[in-house]
Amino acid sequence: MSCTLTNARANQNTDDLLVSKFSQQTVKSYLLENKNWVPYPVYTDRAAWKDLTSTVYHSLIEKGDQGLNYTWQVVKATDYLAYERNGSRVIMEKPMNENATALANLFFAELAEGKGKYLDQIINGVWYFTEMSTWSLSAHVPAYQPSKRTLAQQDFHVVDLMAGDMGSLLSWIHYFLKEEMDNVNPEISKRLNHHIRSRIIEPYMERNDMWWQAFELRNNGIVNNWNPWCNFNVLTCLLLIEEDVDAKSAGVYKTMRSVDQFINYVKNDGACEEGPSYWGHAAGKLYDYLKILSLSTNNKVNVFDQKLIKDMGEYISQSYIGGDSWVVNFADASAKGAGYPLLIYRYGASVGSTEMKKFAKYLYDQQSNKISINRDAFRGLEDFKSLASIQEETAGLPENPYKWYSETEFLYIRQKNLFFAAKGGFNNESHNHNDVGSFILYKNLQPVFIDAGVGTYNKKTFSKERYQIWTMQSNYHNLPQINGYDQVYGAQYKSKEVNFDPKVAQFKLNLADAYPKDAGIISWVRTYQLKNEELIISDEFNLKNPKKENSIHFLLASAPKIENAKILLNNGAHSMSFDSKIFEPSIEEIIQEDQRLSNVWGPKIYRLVFKAKTMPAKGKYKFTIN
């Protein structure tokens, strides 16, 4: 079986899964009135809340009590300006996130206890957020407002991930605690309602140019996790705040048209280009969106029976390696982090995936913290409902020997003590790295050949300077530097002649088109083959007028040792053989100064470089790892 991509959206779906099945008038007729869709007890039903939160009650109260003396932090103008001045996002995101977490903890504690103990601090938090100039992050504001600057423009609101999250959280606070706040002063809920409308609902309804909406998508445009994430938040605000039936149905349907663009973008194989780290806010947020849409329409707008939706869910279980929560981490994903068990469980239950439910229980049993409360109020509320049912599940991991995502061109192979993953694709994927043809290899659940992942986001990360960052470059992946050239960014730089043969566990692809024309590559065919837990890597090439020696790069988790014609790996547990007549090997230490990377890999990783001794126009290289 083979697959060749012609552009960034070559194999996209065009089915418009939601709006092709449901008209706006039909959706309007299905929407339940008076918020009767909400599946949680009202605030005053103390018996129901006691039962719902019984297993986590003490944890909720402990976190709520910690928030009683919380000092709400001011996000200063200079905190926003820092992104322009030195590229720092953290300086404004840290206090913003801590304020949001404190408010969420207070809110859930009040729902659990129901005695008004936390109400004043909740009001303080609500008042604080409505007094902010913007709920959006400094890194996101410039793209949406005419000034292109980080300070919020007067009366111009940006719907980004953070603003949406706050709108959603505050909408749930308004829903559950409106009467309690009105008993203090009706101006509180009135003010809150106004700001949710003016900051979230109105900008969404008035604009079609926010890139994540994907209404004005250009050729090769990317639709990523922002789409279902933001649309979920907008939908929540509409369902909980908008009272006008026509306006609500129009808004709901607009989110459906937008989310269809995300579903359309995902390849038919269901893989997540962005990697497991983003699955929770890509397919995972799509699940939340589809769930709340189903709830609000009495389960009549429901597409959980669609194979694509199930395949998108099972990507997270298939991408799990094991050990210390290792996962396949192409693109900007971290190599650690298997996903949130309760979300995976709910998703699996909705799409009928035994694999996902068993995987969720496996993760759940490994974790001491069984529930995570944060500003995502809907997930928190759904978690309460899921805690009992997940206990009845049987833990298990996928057992299929391989998983081939033929359109996204991801391949996973499991053998007894080995996990191998490789990719084809193109160099304009979401959260792209220039990594066409790269691979990772784990033995005995320990990383050997790795993908470093991505460091802490800064101004460069999503700018024209992105590929100045070493983690994005092909020469810091397990790939060749050909005739002095590395891979380059762009949808036209892609794999071709891709083939996976499961009978012999062989993955082959031509890398020539992933490099610039100046590299003079007629063909460069890389082949991976697994035999009895031994990995054989071969490169067969044909070049025009080579002017510089080729170098083959490998990224390693542990320090290698050169010993004659072998490289000892992972303290000698494994080895790599090569032709010493062809190559001169060298080892480079890469100090991990970025905390996001060092938290995964420790203080150092290593680059192993095989530099060719000659410059033949044609040839073949071979490496064997055992």
PEBEL-V528329 format. One record per backbone hydrogen bond with DSSP energy under -1.0 kcal/mol. NH is the residue of the N-H (numbers start at 1). CO is the residue of the C=O. E is the energy in kcal/mol with one decimal. If there is no record, write none. Layout:
BEGIN
nh=NH co=CO e=E
nh=NH co=CO e=E
END
This chain:
BEGIN
nh=10 co=7 e=-1.9
nh=12 co=9 e=-1.5
nh=13 co=264 e=-2.4
nh=20 co=16 e=-2.4
nh=21 co=18 e=-1.0
nh=22 co=18 e=-1.7
nh=27 co=23 e=-2.5
nh=28 co=24 e=-2.4
nh=29 co=25 e=-1.9
nh=30 co=26 e=-1.4
nh=31 co=27 e=-1.7
nh=32 co=296 e=-2.6
nh=36 co=33 e=-2.0
nh=38 co=35 e=-1.4
nh=45 co=42 e=-1.8
nh=46 co=44 e=-1.8
nh=49 co=45 e=-1.9
nh=50 co=46 e=-2.3
nh=51 co=47 e=-2.0
nh=52 co=48 e=-2.5
nh=53 co=49 e=-2.2
nh=56 co=53 e=-1.2
nh=57 co=53 e=-1.0
nh=60 co=56 e=-2.3
nh=61 co=57 e=-2.5
nh=62 co=58 e=-2.2
nh=63 co=59 e=-2.1
nh=64 co=60 e=-2.3
nh=65 co=61 e=-2.8
nh=66 co=62 e=-1.6
nh=67 co=63 e=-1.0
nh=68 co=65 e=-1.0
nh=70 co=67 e=-1.5
nh=80 co=76 e=-1.3
nh=81 co=77 e=-2.3
nh=82 co=78 e=-1.2
nh=83 co=80 e=-1.1
nh=85 co=81 e=-2.3
nh=86 co=82 e=-3.0
nh=92 co=89 e=-1.1
nh=93 co=89 e=-2.0
nh=94 co=90 e=-2.8
nh=96 co=92 e=-1.4
nh=97 co=93 e=-3.1
nh=98 co=94 e=-2.3
nh=99 co=95 e=-2.2
nh=100 co=96 e=-2.1
nh=101 co=97 e=-2.5
nh=102 co=98 e=-2.2
nh=103 co=99 e=-2.2
nh=104 co=100 e=-2.3
nh=105 co=101 e=-2.5
nh=106 co=102 e=-2.2
nh=107 co=103 e=-2.4
nh=108 co=104 e=-2.5
nh=109 co=105 e=-1.9
nh=110 co=106 e=-2.1
nh=111 co=107 e=-2.2
nh=112 co=108 e=-2.1
nh=113 co=109 e=-2.7
nh=114 co=110 e=-2.1
nh=122 co=118 e=-2.1
nh=123 co=119 e=-2.7
nh=124 co=120 e=-2.4
nh=125 co=121 e=-2.3
nh=126 co=122 e=-2.9
nh=127 co=123 e=-3.0
nh=128 co=124 e=-2.5
nh=129 co=125 e=-2.6
nh=130 co=126 e=-2.1
nh=131 co=127 e=-1.0
nh=140 co=137 e=-1.4
nh=141 co=137 e=-1.9
nh=144 co=141 e=-1.8
nh=145 co=141 e=-1.1
nh=148 co=145 e=-1.8
nh=156 co=153 e=-1.6
nh=160 co=158 e=-1.0
nh=164 co=160 e=-2.3
nh=165 co=161 e=-2.3
nh=166 co=162 e=-2.6
nh=167 co=163 e=-2.6
nh=168 co=164 e=-2.5
nh=169 co=165 e=-2.6
nh=170 co=166 e=-2.8
nh=171 co=167 e=-1.7
nh=172 co=168 e=-1.8
nh=173 co=169 e=-2.0
nh=174 co=170 e=-2.4
nh=175 co=171 e=-2.4
nh=176 co=172 e=-2.6
nh=177 co=173 e=-2.5
nh=178 co=174 e=-1.1
nh=181 co=177 e=-2.7
nh=182 co=178 e=-2.8
nh=183 co=179 e=-1.7
nh=185 co=181 e=-3.0
nh=188 co=185 e=-2.0
nh=190 co=186 e=-1.9
nh=191 co=187 e=-2.6
nh=192 co=188 e=-2.4
nh=193 co=189 e=-2.8
nh=194 co=190 e=-2.1
nh=195 co=191 e=-2.2
nh=196 co=192 e=-2.1
nh=197 co=193 e=-2.0
nh=198 co=194 e=-2.8
nh=199 co=195 e=-2.1
nh=200 co=196 e=-1.7
nh=201 co=196 e=-1.6
nh=202 co=197 e=-3.3
nh=204 co=200 e=-1.8
nh=205 co=201 e=-2.4
nh=206 co=202 e=-2.3
nh=207 co=203 e=-1.5
nh=213 co=210 e=-2.3
nh=214 co=211 e=-1.1
nh=221 co=218 e=-2.4
nh=227 co=224 e=-1.9
nh=229 co=225 e=-2.0
nh=230 co=226 e=-3.0
nh=231 co=227 e=-2.4
nh=232 co=228 e=-2.3
nh=233 co=229 e=-1.7
nh=234 co=230 e=-2.5
nh=235 co=231 e=-2.8
nh=236 co=232 e=-2.3
nh=237 co=233 e=-2.1
nh=238 co=234 e=-2.6
nh=239 co=235 e=-2.6
nh=240 co=236 e=-2.0
nh=241 co=237 e=-2.3
nh=242 co=238 e=-1.1
nh=248 co=244 e=-2.7
nh=249 co=245 e=-2.5
nh=250 co=246 e=-2.3
nh=251 co=247 e=-2.2
nh=252 co=248 e=-2.9
nh=253 co=249 e=-2.3
nh=254 co=250 e=-1.8
nh=255 co=251 e=-2.0
nh=256 co=252 e=-1.7
nh=257 co=253 e=-2.3
nh=258 co=254 e=-2.0
nh=259 co=255 e=-3.0
nh=260 co=256 e=-2.0
nh=261 co=258 e=-1.1
nh=263 co=259 e=-2.3
nh=264 co=260 e=-3.0
nh=265 co=261 e=-1.6
nh=266 co=262 e=-1.9
nh=270 co=267 e=-2.0
nh=275 co=272 e=-1.6
nh=278 co=275 e=-1.4
nh=281 co=278 e=-1.2
nh=282 co=279 e=-1.0
nh=284 co=279 e=-3.7
nh=286 co=282 e=-2.2
nh=287 co=283 e=-2.4
nh=288 co=284 e=-1.9
nh=289 co=285 e=-2.7
nh=290 co=286 e=-3.0
nh=291 co=287 e=-2.7
nh=292 co=288 e=-2.5
nh=293 co=289 e=-2.2
nh=294 co=290 e=-2.1
nh=295 co=291 e=-2.7
nh=296 co=292 e=-2.2
nh=298 co=295 e=-1.4
nh=299 co=294 e=-3.7
nh=300 co=297 e=-1.4
nh=302 co=300 e=-1.1
nh=306 co=303 e=-1.8
nh=310 co=306 e=-1.6
nh=311 co=307 e=-2.9
nh=312 co=308 e=-2.5
nh=313 co=309 e=-1.4
nh=314 co=310 e=-2.5
nh=316 co=313 e=-1.4
nh=318 co=314 e=-2.4
nh=319 co=315 e=-1.7
nh=320 co=317 e=-1.1
nh=321 co=326 e=-2.6
nh=322 co=326 e=-1.7
nh=325 co=323 e=-1.8
nh=326 co=322 e=-2.3
nh=327 co=335 e=-2.2
nh=328 co=319 e=-2.2
nh=333 co=330 e=-1.1
nh=337 co=325 e=-2.1
nh=344 co=340 e=-2.3
nh=345 co=341 e=-2.8
nh=346 co=342 e=-2.2
nh=347 co=343 e=-2.6
nh=348 co=344 e=-2.7
nh=349 co=345 e=-2.5
nh=350 co=346 e=-2.3
nh=351 co=347 e=-2.1
nh=353 co=348 e=-2.8
nh=357 co=353 e=-1.9
nh=358 co=354 e=-2.5
nh=359 co=355 e=-2.4
nh=360 co=356 e=-2.7
nh=361 co=357 e=-2.0
nh=362 co=358 e=-2.2
nh=363 co=359 e=-2.4
nh=364 co=360 e=-2.8
nh=365 co=361 e=-2.4
nh=367 co=363 e=-1.1
nh=377 co=375 e=-1.8
nh=380 co=376 e=-1.8
nh=381 co=377 e=-2.7
nh=382 co=378 e=-2.6
nh=383 co=379 e=-2.4
nh=384 co=380 e=-1.6
nh=385 co=381 e=-1.1
nh=386 co=382 e=-1.3
nh=387 co=383 e=-1.5
nh=390 co=386 e=-2.2
nh=392 co=389 e=-1.1
nh=393 co=390 e=-1.2
nh=396 co=358 e=-1.6
nh=403 co=412 e=-2.5
nh=405 co=410 e=-3.2
nh=406 co=404 e=-1.2
nh=409 co=405 e=-2.3
nh=410 co=405 e=-1.2
nh=411 co=422 e=-2.6
nh=412 co=403 e=-2.5
nh=413 co=420 e=-2.9
nh=414 co=401 e=-3.2
nh=415 co=418 e=-2.6
nh=418 co=415 e=-1.1
nh=419 co=442 e=-2.5
nh=420 co=413 e=-2.5
nh=421 co=440 e=-2.0
nh=422 co=411 e=-2.0
nh=423 co=438 e=-1.9
nh=424 co=409 e=-2.4
nh=427 co=493 e=-2.3
nh=432 co=429 e=-1.3
nh=434 co=472 e=-2.6
nh=435 co=433 e=-1.7
nh=437 co=423 e=-1.4
nh=438 co=435 e=-2.1
nh=440 co=421 e=-2.5
nh=441 co=449 e=-2.5
nh=442 co=419 e=-2.8
nh=443 co=446 e=-2.3
nh=444 co=417 e=-2.6
nh=446 co=443 e=-1.6
nh=448 co=441 e=-2.4
nh=449 co=441 e=-1.4
nh=450 co=555 e=-2.3
nh=463 co=460 e=-1.8
nh=466 co=463 e=-1.7
nh=468 co=465 e=-2.1
nh=469 co=466 e=-1.7
nh=472 co=469 e=-1.6
nh=473 co=470 e=-1.3
nh=476 co=473 e=-1.6
nh=477 co=474 e=-1.8
nh=479 co=477 e=-2.1
nh=481 co=551 e=-4.0
nh=482 co=485 e=-2.0
nh=485 co=482 e=-2.3
nh=488 co=514 e=-1.3
nh=490 co=427 e=-2.8
nh=493 co=490 e=-1.7
nh=495 co=425 e=-2.4
nh=496 co=510 e=-1.3
nh=499 co=508 e=-2.9
nh=500 co=1 e=-1.8
nh=501 co=506 e=-2.8
nh=506 co=501 e=-2.0
nh=507 co=528 e=-2.8
nh=508 co=499 e=-3.0
nh=509 co=526 e=-2.2
nh=510 co=496 e=-3.0
nh=511 co=524 e=-3.3
nh=514 co=511 e=-2.1
nh=515 co=512 e=-1.3
nh=519 co=516 e=-1.8
nh=520 co=517 e=-2.2
nh=522 co=542 e=-2.3
nh=523 co=542 e=-1.8
nh=525 co=540 e=-2.9
nh=526 co=509 e=-2.6
nh=527 co=538 e=-2.7
nh=528 co=507 e=-3.0
nh=529 co=536 e=-2.1
nh=530 co=505 e=-2.0
nh=531 co=534 e=-2.8
nh=534 co=531 e=-1.3
nh=535 co=625 e=-2.4
nh=536 co=529 e=-2.9
nh=537 co=623 e=-3.1
nh=538 co=527 e=-2.4
nh=539 co=621 e=-2.0
nh=540 co=525 e=-2.5
nh=541 co=619 e=-2.4
nh=542 co=523 e=-2.6
nh=543 co=617 e=-3.5
nh=544 co=520 e=-3.1
nh=551 co=481 e=-2.3
nh=552 co=610 e=-2.5
nh=553 co=479 e=-2.4
nh=554 co=608 e=-2.1
nh=556 co=606 e=-3.5
nh=557 co=448 e=-1.7
nh=561 co=568 e=-1.8
nh=563 co=566 e=-3.1
nh=566 co=563 e=-1.4
nh=567 co=576 e=-2.4
nh=568 co=561 e=-3.3
nh=569 co=574 e=-3.2
nh=573 co=570 e=-1.6
nh=574 co=569 e=-2.0
nh=576 co=567 e=-2.1
nh=577 co=624 e=-2.8
nh=578 co=565 e=-1.6
nh=582 co=579 e=-1.3
nh=583 co=579 e=-2.1
nh=584 co=611 e=-2.2
nh=586 co=609 e=-1.9
nh=588 co=607 e=-2.5
nh=590 co=605 e=-2.9
nh=592 co=603 e=-3.1
nh=593 co=591 e=-1.2
nh=598 co=594 e=-2.8
nh=599 co=595 e=-2.3
nh=600 co=597 e=-1.1
nh=601 co=597 e=-2.7
nh=602 co=598 e=-2.0
nh=605 co=590 e=-1.7
nh=606 co=556 e=-2.4
nh=607 co=588 e=-2.7
nh=608 co=554 e=-3.3
nh=609 co=586 e=-2.7
nh=610 co=552 e=-2.5
nh=611 co=584 e=-2.2
nh=612 co=550 e=-3.0
nh=613 co=582 e=-2.7
nh=619 co=541 e=-1.7
nh=621 co=539 e=-2.9
nh=623 co=537 e=-2.8
nh=624 co=577 e=-1.7
nh=625 co=535 e=-3.2
nh=626 co=575 e=-2.3
END
